[in-house]
Amino acid sequence: MDFTNPLVYGVPCFIAFILLELTYSKTHGDDDLYHWKDLFASGFMGVGSAILGPLFKVVFMVFLFEYTYELFNPMVDGVRTHLLGYESFGYAWYVWIFCMLADDFTYYCFHRANHEIRILWAAHIVHHSSDNFNLGTAVRNGWFTILYKPLFYMWMPAIGFPPEMVIVCLGIEALWQFQLHSVYVPKLGFLETFLNTHTMHQVHHAQNVEYLDKNHGGILNIFDRMFGTYKALDESIDVKYGVIHAPNSYNPVVILTHEFKDIWKDVKKSGNWYHKFMYVFGPPGWSHDGSTLTVKQQQREFQEYKRKNPKLAFSRPN
């Protein structure tokens, strides 16, 4: 059965909604929501992803998923059968629901790994490197994630989900993720109990210490709640978007590569091979001499700081 990736229709909508939000912000006094140089940098990232996607991600993904599906789900007497003996999944409506749930769980794992493994963070930081939170930021995607994202999803065709079904679910996930990047949608009441919403994604893009590495979910927030990474937006806190160690540049090459350069600098700091390994594959901020801190270390220090300063009126220590 053939399906069309929803992103084929999504890309024109992305452009239209960015222009709509841009126009609305400029005509309603929100001049700081969009900065032209930042928007052009984000747009360049998005165009690059749109060009590289069909050349690498889609071809690689389709080949990888098809090969994995065929390997683990061979035809037996004319019926697609898993190696464990059960009939591979078809296209019933309930299979689509299970596929979307599997996709959402995989997205959570993929997204969380991007924040907790430094070499992956070096690719993903591109998306977080803007100080602005808007629909333009939604298309500010790192190009190197294209090389490894499909690897996280291989298990889905391996257990019997048809490759085209997995790709459609990936597209639906991407559409939801795009529209989350807006400050104009308030908290959504009851829906906040299970959906990943716009205010939750504002938390995810914040560099406030208490918000770091929170809300990795795709469409749902249930996996964040299950695994301890959920954080609701506290409207009393002044949100600061972006990353602590920003590239401070609108140059696309700098934006794409600055964290890889920092990793190389850190690797050369020590001759110990364990230290070198941790600088590449450990959590961002890890250091052998304590000169920089991981997110968990920062948050422990911050909690201790608040404990000693109960009248604290701001969200992070100086």
Summary of the structure (lengths in Angstrom):
residues: 318
radius of gyration: 21.0
end to end distance: 57.6
largest distance: 72.3
contacts: 934
relative contact order: 0.13
helix: 59%
strand: 3%
